[in-house]
């Protein structure tokens, strides 16, 4: 008696057409020094192809570093991830060719150049999303810097921009009072003893 061998049938995925896909962050690799040009080119490509509503944000994360030149120290900004651009978008496979053929882009960061969204933890570590900070800080508070290039410095809050989630702190750096702009998530209040 002959028995027919059949492969198990995979269940089909039902997609709810009323659910709008969530935008996610993706990393793109670029030619060295082309990060700003890629940002401008991607914005133009999305607009030209009528996909501007799928593009949320393009970021080139920067960080403050202390640099010494000719015996003088100063704070300068530099790219956290040279040769990478981070893009928040609602992605589908039809966009792959359009994005990787944008001038300056070498491909997505992912297996075999296929896009893999960044995890929530990666997005948080890179400070890509603005966190809503319910703050008790006020002008004049003494704070400690807990994140970034100035970690460990202590200063006084000079001004607060709660809407942007930033503040200006006066820190003593190299023997002089220096105003620095920080995210509210980068500081913590020093308790009065």
Backbone torsions as a table, in degrees:
resi	resn	phi	psi	omega
1	UNK	NA	126.0	-178.9
2	UNK	-83.2	131.7	175.1
3	UNK	-108.2	136.8	177.9
4	UNK	-87.2	132.8	177.8
5	UNK	-98.2	122.6	179.5
6	UNK	-121.0	142.7	176.7
7	UNK	-76.0	145.5	175.8
8	UNK	-63.6	143.2	-178.7
9	UNK	-90.7	128.1	177.3
10	UNK	-72.0	138.0	175.8
11	UNK	-68.3	142.7	179.4
12	UNK	-84.5	146.1	-178.7
13	UNK	-87.3	128.2	177.8
14	UNK	-93.9	124.7	-179.2
15	UNK	-104.0	126.1	177.9
16	UNK	-81.0	114.4	-175.4
17	UNK	-70.9	-15.3	179.0
18	UNK	-81.7	-15.2	-178.5
19	UNK	-86.5	120.3	179.3
20	UNK	-83.0	130.9	179.4
21	UNK	-62.0	144.9	-179.9
22	UNK	-80.6	138.2	173.6
23	UNK	-69.7	143.4	-179.8
24	UNK	-132.2	159.5	177.2
25	UNK	-89.3	138.1	176.4
26	UNK	-131.4	153.6	177.5
27	UNK	-106.7	134.9	176.3
28	UNK	-116.1	139.3	175.0
29	UNK	-92.9	138.8	-179.1
30	UNK	-127.4	168.2	170.4
31	UNK	-66.6	149.9	-179.4
32	UNK	-59.2	128.4	179.2
33	UNK	83.6	-1.2	-176.4
34	UNK	-98.0	6.3	-172.4
35	UNK	-56.4	-48.5	-178.5
36	UNK	-67.1	-38.8	178.3
37	UNK	-64.8	-39.9	179.0
38	UNK	-62.6	-40.6	178.9
39	UNK	-58.5	-49.5	-179.7
40	UNK	-63.8	-45.2	-178.7
41	UNK	-62.7	-41.8	179.7
42	UNK	-63.5	-41.6	178.1
43	UNK	-60.0	-41.6	178.7
44	UNK	-66.4	-42.5	-178.1
45	UNK	-63.8	-43.8	178.8
46	UNK	-63.5	-41.5	179.6
47	UNK	-65.9	-46.7	-177.9
48	UNK	-61.1	-34.2	-178.5
49	UNK	-93.0	10.3	176.8
50	UNK	68.1	29.2	-177.8
51	UNK	-116.0	20.6	-176.2
52	UNK	-57.3	-32.7	-179.2
53	UNK	-70.7	-15.8	178.5
54	UNK	-88.7	-13.8	-179.4
55	UNK	-97.3	117.2	-179.1
56	UNK	-93.6	-48.2	-174.4
57	UNK	-162.6	148.5	172.5
58	UNK	-124.2	126.5	-175.2
59	UNK	-123.7	142.3	169.9
60	UNK	-123.0	89.9	-174.3
61	UNK	-58.5	133.1	-179.7
62	UNK	-118.6	156.3	176.4
63	UNK	-138.3	152.2	175.9
64	UNK	-86.5	132.2	175.8
65	UNK	-132.2	150.0	177.8
66	UNK	-90.1	124.5	-176.6
67	UNK	-122.6	138.9	178.2
68	UNK	-109.4	127.8	-179.7
69	UNK	-141.6	126.9	-179.7
70	UNK	54.6	37.5	178.0
71	UNK	79.2	0.8	179.3
72	UNK	-112.4	137.8	178.5
73	UNK	-103.4	141.3	176.3
74	UNK	-150.2	160.5	178.4
75	UNK	-92.3	126.1	177.6
76	UNK	-126.8	157.8	176.9
77	UNK	-97.9	140.1	174.3
78	UNK	-140.2	159.2	-179.0
79	UNK	-68.1	132.1	178.1
80	UNK	-70.8	-35.3	-177.1
81	UNK	-130.8	80.1	179.9
82	UNK	-57.2	141.2	-179.9
83	UNK	73.2	18.4	176.4
84	UNK	-133.4	143.9	173.7
85	UNK	-127.7	137.2	179.9
86	UNK	-106.5	134.5	-174.5
87	UNK	-130.3	130.0	176.3
88	UNK	-103.7	119.9	-175.5
89	UNK	-155.3	166.5	169.5
90	UNK	-94.7	104.2	-171.2
91	UNK	-96.3	143.4	164.6
92	UNK	-140.3	163.2	-172.6
93	UNK	-59.6	-23.2	-179.4
94	UNK	-70.0	-14.4	-177.3
95	UNK	-91.4	-13.6	-173.1
96	UNK	-55.4	-52.6	-176.6
97	UNK	-60.8	-42.2	-179.3
98	UNK	-61.3	-42.2	-176.0
99	UNK	-74.2	-47.8	-176.4
100	UNK	-71.2	-17.2	176.3
101	UNK	-94.9	7.5	174.3
102	UNK	-71.7	135.8	-176.8
103	UNK	-56.2	126.9	178.4
104	UNK	98.9	-17.8	-179.8
105	UNK	-87.1	131.2	175.8
106	UNK	-99.5	-16.8	176.9
107	UNK	152.1	173.5	175.1
108	UNK	-78.1	155.0	171.9
109	UNK	-89.4	116.4	-177.9
110	UNK	166.3	172.4	-179.3
111	UNK	-61.9	126.8	179.8
112	UNK	54.7	32.8	177.0
113	UNK	74.7	10.9	178.7
114	UNK	-89.7	141.3	-174.8
115	UNK	-71.2	131.9	173.1
116	UNK	-123.0	123.2	-179.4
117	UNK	-64.4	148.7	176.0
118	UNK	-68.3	147.9	178.2
119	UNK	-75.9	162.4	177.9
120	UNK	-58.8	-37.0	179.7
121	UNK	-65.7	-41.6	178.3
122	UNK	-64.1	-41.7	179.4
123	UNK	-62.6	-41.5	-179.9
124	UNK	-66.4	-45.2	-178.7
125	UNK	-64.0	-32.1	-178.8
126	UNK	-87.5	-2.0	-179.7
127	UNK	57.1	41.9	-179.2
128	UNK	-79.9	-33.7	-179.7
129	UNK	-99.8	136.4	176.7
130	UNK	-77.6	119.0	178.0
131	UNK	-83.1	138.0	175.3
132	UNK	-80.7	116.6	-175.7
133	UNK	-107.8	117.0	174.2
134	UNK	-84.4	105.3	-169.2
135	UNK	-109.8	146.7	174.5
136	UNK	-105.4	5.1	-179.0
137	UNK	-66.0	149.3	173.0
138	UNK	-142.9	160.3	-179.5
139	UNK	-58.2	133.1	179.8
140	UNK	99.6	-14.0	178.9
141	UNK	-64.6	142.0	174.3
142	UNK	-88.1	127.2	-176.1
143	UNK	-130.9	159.8	175.2
144	UNK	-114.0	137.6	177.7
145	UNK	-82.2	124.1	-174.8
146	UNK	-111.6	0.1	-177.6
147	UNK	-154.2	146.2	175.7
148	UNK	100.2	-171.6	-175.7
149	UNK	-65.2	-24.6	-177.6
150	UNK	-100.0	17.9	-179.6
151	UNK	-54.0	132.4	-179.7
152	UNK	98.8	-17.3	177.6
153	UNK	-74.1	152.5	178.4
154	UNK	-121.1	143.1	179.7
155	UNK	-161.2	-176.4	179.8
156	UNK	-114.9	139.5	179.2
157	UNK	-73.1	124.8	178.7
158	UNK	-94.7	-38.8	179.0
159	UNK	-154.3	157.1	-179.1
160	UNK	-130.9	133.1	172.1
161	UNK	-117.0	88.0	-174.9
162	UNK	-63.3	-35.0	-178.8
163	UNK	-63.1	-37.8	-179.8
164	UNK	-89.8	-10.2	-178.8
165	UNK	72.1	30.6	-177.1
166	UNK	-129.0	162.4	175.2
167	UNK	-148.2	160.2	175.0
168	UNK	-106.9	125.8	-178.2
169	UNK	-119.0	136.1	175.6
170	UNK	-93.6	114.9	178.7
171	UNK	-115.0	152.8	176.0
172	UNK	-88.9	112.4	-177.1
173	UNK	-129.8	122.6	177.9
174	UNK	58.2	36.5	175.5
175	UNK	82.3	8.4	177.7
176	UNK	-140.1	153.3	179.5
177	UNK	-73.8	124.1	-175.9
178	UNK	-126.9	124.6	176.3
179	UNK	-79.7	133.0	176.6
180	UNK	-130.7	144.3	177.1
181	UNK	-94.3	129.3	-178.2
182	UNK	-132.1	155.0	171.2
183	UNK	-73.3	147.4	178.1
184	UNK	-62.7	-23.8	178.7
185	UNK	-76.1	-10.4	-178.0
186	UNK	-92.4	-2.2	-177.2
187	UNK	-126.7	158.6	171.9
188	UNK	-139.6	148.0	-178.0
189	UNK	-69.6	136.9	173.8
190	UNK	-91.5	120.5	-178.2
191	UNK	-69.6	135.1	175.3
192	UNK	-73.5	130.5	-178.7
193	UNK	-90.3	NA	NA
